[in-house]
Amino acid sequence: MKESIPISQKLLITVEEAAQYTHIGENKIRELFTERDCNFVLKKGAFSLIKRKKFEEYILNKEVI
């Protein structure tokens, strides 16, 4: 049986998990990937994962997204 780890304890999260965690839409999160100061994306082939702590810092430092 696979153990479920809370999002708040994961190192890397999916776009879907990030949307659920922050209440920001998946499309908007993907749009943020193109921002100049985006430092929270880890590419795995064609798949993108989000570095949760860096993403949290990124969002907390923004006034508008």
GUDRENLO-156192 format. One record per atom (N, C-alpha, C): residue number from 1; residue in one letter; atom name; x, y, z. Coordinates in nm, 2 decimals, always signed. Each point is the difference from the previous one (the first is absolute). Layout:
<rs>
<nr NUM&rest A&atom CA&east X&north Y&up Z>
...
</rs>
This chain:
<rs>
<nr 1&rest M&atom N&east +0.08&north -0.12&up +0.00>
<nr 1&rest M&atom CA&east -0.08&north +0.12&up +0.00>
<nr 1&rest M&atom C&east +0.09&north +0.12&up +0.00>
<nr 2&rest K&atom N&east -0.03&north +0.10&up -0.09>
<nr 2&rest K&atom CA&east +0.07&north +0.12&up -0.01>
<nr 2&rest K&atom C&east -0.04&north +0.10&up +0.10>
<nr 3&rest E&atom N&east +0.10&north +0.06&up +0.08>
<nr 3&rest E&atom CA&east -0.03&north +0.09&up +0.10>
<nr 3&rest E&atom C&east -0.02&north +0.14&up -0.06>
<nr 4&rest S&atom N&east -0.10&north +0.07&up +0.05>
<nr 4&rest S&atom CA&east -0.03&north +0.14&up -0.05>
<nr 4&rest S&atom C&east +0.08&north +0.10&up +0.08>
<nr 5&rest I&atom N&east +0.07&north +0.08&up -0.06>
<nr 5&rest I&atom CA&east +0.08&north +0.11&up +0.06>
<nr 5&rest I&atom C&east -0.07&north +0.13&up -0.02>
<nr 6&rest P&atom N&east -0.03&north +0.08&up +0.11>
<nr 6&rest P&atom CA&east -0.06&north +0.13&up -0.02>
<nr 6&rest P&atom C&east +0.08&north +0.09&up -0.09>
<nr 7&rest I&atom N&east -0.07&north +0.08&up -0.07>
<nr 7&rest I&atom CA&east +0.07&north +0.09&up -0.10>
<nr 7&rest I&atom C&east +0.10&north +0.09&up +0.08>
<nr 8&rest S&atom N&east -0.04&north +0.04&up +0.12>
<nr 8&rest S&atom CA&east +0.09&north +0.09&up +0.08>
<nr 8&rest S&atom C&east +0.13&north -0.06&up +0.04>
<nr 9&rest Q&atom N&east +0.01&north -0.13&up -0.02>
<nr 9&rest Q&atom CA&east +0.12&north -0.07&up +0.04>
<nr 9&rest Q&atom C&east +0.08&north -0.05&up -0.12>
<nr 10&rest K&atom N&east -0.05&north +0.02&up -0.12>
<nr 10&rest K&atom CA&east +0.07&north -0.05&up -0.12>
<nr 10&rest K&atom C&east +0.10&north +0.10&up -0.05>
<nr 11&rest L&atom N&east +0.11&north -0.05&up -0.05>
<nr 11&rest L&atom CA&east +0.11&north +0.09&up -0.06>
<nr 11&rest L&atom C&east -0.04&north +0.05&up -0.13>
<nr 12&rest L&atom N&east -0.06&north -0.09&up -0.09>
<nr 12&rest L&atom CA&east -0.05&north +0.04&up -0.13>
<nr 12&rest L&atom C&east -0.14&north -0.03&up -0.01>
<nr 13&rest I&atom N&east -0.08&north +0.09&up -0.07>
<nr 13&rest I&atom CA&east -0.14&north -0.03&up -0.02>
<nr 13&rest I&atom C&east -0.03&north +0.02&up -0.15>
<nr 14&rest T&atom N&east -0.11&north -0.05&up -0.04>
<nr 14&rest T&atom CA&east -0.05&north +0.02&up -0.14>
<nr 14&rest T&atom C&east -0.08&north +0.13&up -0.01>
<nr 15&rest V&atom N&east -0.02&north +0.04&up -0.12>
<nr 15&rest V&atom CA&east -0.08&north +0.12&up -0.02>
<nr 15&rest V&atom C&east -0.14&north -0.02&up +0.06>
<nr 16&rest E&atom N&east -0.06&north -0.11&up -0.01>
<nr 16&rest E&atom CA&east -0.13&north -0.03&up +0.06>
<nr 16&rest E&atom C&east +0.00&north +0.01&up +0.15>
<nr 17&rest E&atom N&east +0.11&north -0.05&up +0.06>
<nr 17&rest E&atom CA&east +0.01&north +0.01&up +0.15>
<nr 17&rest E&atom C&east +0.02&north +0.15&up +0.04>
<nr 18&rest A&atom N&east +0.08&north +0.07&up -0.08>
<nr 18&rest A&atom CA&east +0.02&north +0.14&up +0.03>
<nr 18&rest A&atom C&east -0.12&north +0.08&up -0.01>
<nr 19&rest A&atom N&east -0.09&north -0.03&up -0.10>
<nr 19&rest A&atom CA&east -0.13&north +0.07&up -0.01>
<nr 19&rest A&atom C&east -0.09&north -0.03&up +0.12>
<nr 20&rest Q&atom N&east +0.00&north -0.12&up +0.04>
<nr 20&rest Q&atom CA&east -0.08&north -0.04&up +0.11>
<nr 20&rest Q&atom C&east +0.05&north +0.07&up +0.13>
<nr 21&rest Y&atom N&east +0.13&north +0.00&up +0.01>
<nr 21&rest Y&atom CA&east +0.07&north +0.06&up +0.12>
<nr 21&rest Y&atom C&east -0.02&north +0.15&up +0.02>
<nr 22&rest T&atom N&east +0.00&north +0.07&up -0.12>
<nr 22&rest T&atom CA&east +0.00&north +0.15&up +0.01>
<nr 22&rest T&atom C&east -0.13&north +0.06&up -0.05>
<nr 23&rest H&atom N&east -0.09&north -0.08&up -0.06>
<nr 23&rest H&atom CA&east -0.12&north +0.05&up -0.05>
<nr 23&rest H&atom C&east +0.02&north +0.10&up -0.12>
<nr 24&rest I&atom N&east +0.11&north -0.03&up -0.07>
<nr 24&rest I&atom CA&east +0.04&north +0.07&up -0.13>
<nr 24&rest I&atom C&east -0.03&north -0.10&up -0.11>
<nr 25&rest G&atom N&east -0.06&north +0.05&up -0.11>
<nr 25&rest G&atom CA&east -0.03&north -0.10&up -0.11>
<nr 25&rest G&atom C&east +0.13&north -0.06&up -0.06>
<nr 26&rest E&atom N&east -0.02&north -0.12&up -0.05>
<nr 26&rest E&atom CA&east +0.11&north -0.07&up -0.07>
<nr 26&rest E&atom C&east +0.06&north +0.08&up -0.11>
<nr 27&rest N&atom N&east -0.09&north +0.06&up -0.08>
<nr 27&rest N&atom CA&east +0.05&north +0.08&up -0.12>
<nr 27&rest N&atom C&east +0.08&north +0.12&up +0.05>
<nr 28&rest K&atom N&east -0.04&north +0.07&up +0.10>
<nr 28&rest K&atom CA&east +0.07&north +0.11&up +0.06>
<nr 28&rest K&atom C&east +0.14&north -0.04&up +0.05>
<nr 29&rest I&atom N&east +0.00&north -0.12&up +0.06>
<nr 29&rest I&atom CA&east +0.13&north -0.05&up +0.06>
<nr 29&rest I&atom C&east +0.10&north -0.03&up -0.12>
<nr 30&rest R&atom N&east -0.06&north -0.06&up -0.11>
<nr 30&rest R&atom CA&east +0.09&north -0.03&up -0.11>
<nr 30&rest R&atom C&east +0.04&north +0.13&up -0.07>
<nr 31&rest E&atom N&east -0.08&north +0.11&up +0.00>
<nr 31&rest E&atom CA&east +0.04&north +0.13&up -0.05>
<nr 31&rest E&atom C&east +0.11&north +0.06&up +0.08>
<nr 32&rest L&atom N&east +0.00&north -0.03&up +0.13>
<nr 32&rest L&atom CA&east +0.11&north +0.06&up +0.09>
<nr 32&rest L&atom C&east +0.14&north -0.06&up -0.04>
<nr 33&rest F&atom N&east +0.00&north -0.12&up -0.06>
<nr 33&rest F&atom CA&east +0.12&north -0.07&up -0.04>
<nr 33&rest F&atom C&east +0.08&north +0.09&up -0.10>
<nr 34&rest T&atom N&east -0.07&north +0.09&up -0.07>
<nr 34&rest T&atom CA&east +0.07&north +0.08&up -0.10>
<nr 34&rest T&atom C&east +0.05&north +0.13&up +0.06>
<nr 35&rest E&atom N&east -0.03&north +0.03&up +0.12>
<nr 35&rest E&atom CA&east +0.04&north +0.13&up +0.06>
<nr 35&rest E&atom C&east +0.16&north +0.00&up +0.02>
<nr 36&rest R&atom N&east +0.05&north +0.11&up -0.02>
<nr 36&rest R&atom CA&east +0.15&north +0.02&up +0.01>
<nr 36&rest R&atom C&east +0.06&north -0.05&up +0.14>
<nr 37&rest D&atom N&east -0.07&north +0.03&up +0.11>
<nr 37&rest D&atom CA&east +0.05&north -0.04&up +0.13>
<nr 37&rest D&atom C&east -0.05&north -0.14&up +0.05>
<nr 38&rest C&atom N&east -0.05&north -0.08&up -0.09>
<nr 38&rest C&atom CA&east -0.05&north -0.13&up +0.03>
<nr 38&rest C&atom C&east +0.12&north -0.09&up +0.03>
<nr 39&rest N&atom N&east +0.01&north -0.05&up +0.13>
<nr 39&rest N&atom CA&east +0.11&north -0.09&up +0.04>
<nr 39&rest N&atom C&east -0.05&north -0.12&up +0.07>
<nr 40&rest F&atom N&east -0.13&north -0.04&up -0.03>
<nr 40&rest F&atom CA&east -0.05&north -0.11&up +0.08>
<nr 40&rest F&atom C&east -0.04&north -0.12&up -0.09>
<nr 41&rest V&atom N&east +0.04&north +0.00&up -0.12>
<nr 41&rest V&atom CA&east -0.04&north -0.11&up -0.09>
<nr 41&rest V&atom C&east +0.12&north -0.09&up -0.02>
<nr 42&rest L&atom N&east -0.03&north -0.13&up +0.00>
<nr 42&rest L&atom CA&east +0.10&north -0.11&up -0.02>
<nr 42&rest L&atom C&east -0.06&north -0.08&up -0.12>
<nr 43&rest K&atom N&east +0.08&north +0.00&up -0.11>
<nr 43&rest K&atom CA&east -0.05&north -0.07&up -0.12>
<nr 43&rest K&atom C&east +0.05&north -0.14&up +0.01>
<nr 44&rest K&atom N&east -0.09&north -0.09&up -0.04>
<nr 44&rest K&atom CA&east +0.03&north -0.15&up +0.00>
<nr 44&rest K&atom C&east -0.05&north -0.05&up -0.14>
<nr 45&rest G&atom N&east +0.08&north +0.02&up -0.10>
<nr 45&rest G&atom CA&east -0.04&north -0.03&up -0.14>
<nr 45&rest G&atom C&east -0.10&north +0.11&up -0.04>
<nr 46&rest A&atom N&east -0.11&north -0.04&up -0.04>
<nr 46&rest A&atom CA&east -0.11&north +0.09&up -0.04>
<nr 46&rest A&atom C&east -0.09&north +0.03&up +0.12>
<nr 47&rest F&atom N&east +0.03&north -0.06&up +0.11>
<nr 47&rest F&atom CA&east -0.08&north +0.02&up +0.12>
<nr 47&rest F&atom C&east +0.06&north +0.10&up +0.09>
<nr 48&rest S&atom N&east -0.08&north +0.09&up +0.06>
<nr 48&rest S&atom CA&east +0.05&north +0.10&up +0.10>
<nr 48&rest S&atom C&east -0.05&north -0.03&up +0.14>
<nr 49&rest L&atom N&east +0.09&north +0.01&up +0.09>
<nr 49&rest L&atom CA&east -0.03&north -0.01&up +0.14>
<nr 49&rest L&atom C&east +0.03&north +0.13&up +0.07>
<nr 50&rest I&atom N&east -0.06&north +0.03&up +0.11>
<nr 50&rest I&atom CA&east +0.02&north +0.13&up +0.07>
<nr 50&rest I&atom C&east +0.07&north -0.03&up +0.13>
<nr 51&rest K&atom N&east +0.11&north +0.08&up +0.02>
<nr 51&rest K&atom CA&east +0.07&north +0.00&up +0.13>
<nr 51&rest K&atom C&east -0.09&north +0.07&up +0.10>
<nr 52&rest R&atom N&east -0.06&north -0.07&up +0.09>
<nr 52&rest R&atom CA&east -0.11&north +0.06&up +0.08>
<nr 52&rest R&atom C&east +0.05&north +0.12&up +0.08>
<nr 53&rest K&atom N&east +0.11&north -0.01&up +0.07>
<nr 53&rest K&atom CA&east +0.04&north +0.11&up +0.09>
<nr 53&rest K&atom C&east +0.04&north +0.12&up -0.08>
<nr 54&rest K&atom N&east +0.06&north -0.01&up -0.12>
<nr 54&rest K&atom CA&east +0.03&north +0.11&up -0.08>
<nr 54&rest K&atom C&east -0.12&north +0.06&up -0.06>
<nr 55&rest F&atom N&east -0.10&north -0.08&up -0.03>
<nr 55&rest F&atom CA&east -0.13&north +0.04&up -0.05>
<nr 55&rest F&atom C&east -0.07&north +0.08&up +0.11>
<nr 56&rest E&atom N&east +0.00&north -0.04&up +0.12>
<nr 56&rest E&atom CA&east -0.06&north +0.07&up +0.11>
<nr 56&rest E&atom C&east +0.06&north +0.14&up +0.02>
<nr 57&rest E&atom N&east +0.14&north +0.00&up -0.01>
<nr 57&rest E&atom CA&east +0.07&north +0.13&up +0.01>
<nr 57&rest E&atom C&east -0.04&north +0.09&up -0.11>
<nr 58&rest Y&atom N&east +0.00&north -0.05&up -0.12>
<nr 58&rest Y&atom CA&east -0.04&north +0.07&up -0.12>
<nr 58&rest Y&atom C&east -0.13&north +0.07&up +0.02>
<nr 59&rest I&atom N&east -0.10&north -0.08&up +0.04>
<nr 59&rest I&atom CA&east -0.14&north +0.05&up +0.01>
<nr 59&rest I&atom C&east -0.01&north +0.10&up +0.11>
<nr 60&rest L&atom N&east +0.07&north -0.02&up +0.11>
<nr 60&rest L&atom CA&east -0.01&north +0.09&up +0.12>
<nr 60&rest L&atom C&east +0.07&north +0.13&up -0.03>
<nr 61&rest N&atom N&east +0.09&north +0.01&up -0.09>
<nr 61&rest N&atom CA&east +0.07&north +0.12&up -0.04>
<nr 61&rest N&atom C&east -0.07&north +0.08&up -0.11>
<nr 62&rest K&atom N&east -0.11&north -0.05&up -0.05>
<nr 62&rest K&atom CA&east -0.08&north +0.06&up -0.11>
<nr 62&rest K&atom C&east -0.11&north +0.08&up +0.06>
<nr 63&rest E&atom N&east -0.03&north +0.11&up -0.06>
<nr 63&rest E&atom CA&east -0.12&north +0.08&up +0.04>
<nr 63&rest E&atom C&east -0.12&north -0.03&up -0.09>
<nr 64&rest V&atom N&east +0.04&north -0.03&up -0.13>
<nr 64&rest V&atom CA&east -0.10&north -0.03&up -0.10>
<nr 64&rest V&atom C&east +0.05&north -0.11&up -0.09>
<nr 65&rest I&atom N&east -0.09&north -0.09&up -0.03>
<nr 65&rest I&atom CA&east +0.05&north -0.11&up -0.10>
<nr 65&rest I&atom C&east -0.10&north +0.00&up -0.12>
</rs>
